[in-house]
């Protein structure tokens, strides 16, 4: 299963272009531009499994560094500030990681 099974290459390119500059990543805007906010709960869970690189059931802080590269290997790394904002928005239970339900809430909010 690949991210392009769920998202169009043109939407991926547009979303990555929008946050090309360091500290310009905004998860809400990114999820809208890439088309994830229009996906079903089931599709979002499938996308989450692709983004959960170590298959732990969570997206941990260290995985977020490479978040954009899960969509395109040539994309930039997220900055420490962007990772901090992403975690603050997604980690509702304060365990230091984003679970499937937390991720789904982020995408659909």
C-alpha positions in Angstrom: 0.0 0.0 0.0 1.3 3.4 -1.0 0.3 7.0 -0.1 -0.5 7.5 -3.8 -3.2 4.9 -3.5 -5.1 7.4 -1.4 -3.9 10.8 -2.5 -3.3 12.3 -5.9 0.3 13.2 -6.9 -0.8 16.7 -7.9 -2.4 17.3 -4.5 0.8 16.0 -2.8 3.0 18.2 -4.9 0.8 21.3 -4.2 0.7 20.6 -0.4 4.5 20.1 -0.2 5.1 23.2 -2.3 3.0 25.3 0.1 5.2 24.4 3.1 8.6 24.3 1.3 10.1 27.0 3.5 11.2 26.0 7.0 8.7 26.7 9.7 5.9 27.2 7.2 4.2 23.8 7.8 0.6 24.1 9.1 -1.0 20.7 9.7 -4.6 22.0 9.0 -3.7 23.6 5.7 -1.5 20.7 4.7 -4.3 18.2 5.4 -6.7 20.3 3.3 -4.4 20.9 0.4 -3.3 17.2 0.2 -7.0 16.1 0.2 -6.8 14.1 3.5 -9.6 16.1 5.2 -12.0 14.9 2.5 -11.2 11.2 3.1 -13.3 8.7 5.1 -12.3 7.6 8.6 -11.2 4.3 7.1 -9.0 5.9 4.5 -7.5 8.2 7.1 -6.6 5.1 9.3 -5.0 3.5 6.2 -3.0 6.6 5.6 -2.0 6.7 9.2 -0.6 3.2 8.9 1.6 4.3 6.1 2.8 7.4 8.1 3.5 5.2 11.2 6.9 4.2 9.8 7.8 1.8 12.7 4.3 0.3 12.8 4.0 1.0 16.6 0.4 2.2 16.3 1.5 5.8 17.0 3.4 8.6 15.3 6.1 9.5 17.7 8.1 12.8 17.8 11.1 11.3 16.0 8.9 10.0 13.2 7.5 13.6 12.7 10.9 14.8 11.6 10.4 12.8 8.4 6.6 13.4 8.1 6.8 15.3 4.8 9.2 12.7 3.3 6.5 10.0 3.8 4.6 11.9 1.0 7.7 12.5 -1.2 11.2 11.3 -0.4 12.6 14.6 -1.7 10.6 16.7 0.7 12.3 18.6 3.5 12.4 17.7 7.2 10.1 19.3 9.7 11.8 21.7 12.0 11.8 21.4 15.8 9.2 24.2 16.1 6.9 22.5 13.5 7.2 19.2 15.3 6.4 20.8 18.6 3.2 22.5 17.1 2.2 19.2 15.5 2.5 17.3 18.8 0.6 20.1 20.7 -2.2 19.9 18.2 -2.4 16.1 18.0 -1.3 14.6 21.3 -4.6 15.0 23.3 -3.7 12.6 26.0 -0.2 13.9 26.7 1.6 10.6 26.1 4.2 12.1 23.7 2.8 10.5 20.6 -0.2 10.8 18.2 -2.5 7.7 18.0 -4.8 6.8 15.2 -7.9 8.5 16.8 -5.9 11.6 17.7 -4.6 11.7 14.1 -8.1 11.3 12.7 -9.4 14.2 14.8 -6.5 16.4 13.6 -7.2 15.6 10.0 -11.0 16.1 10.2 -10.9 19.3 12.4 
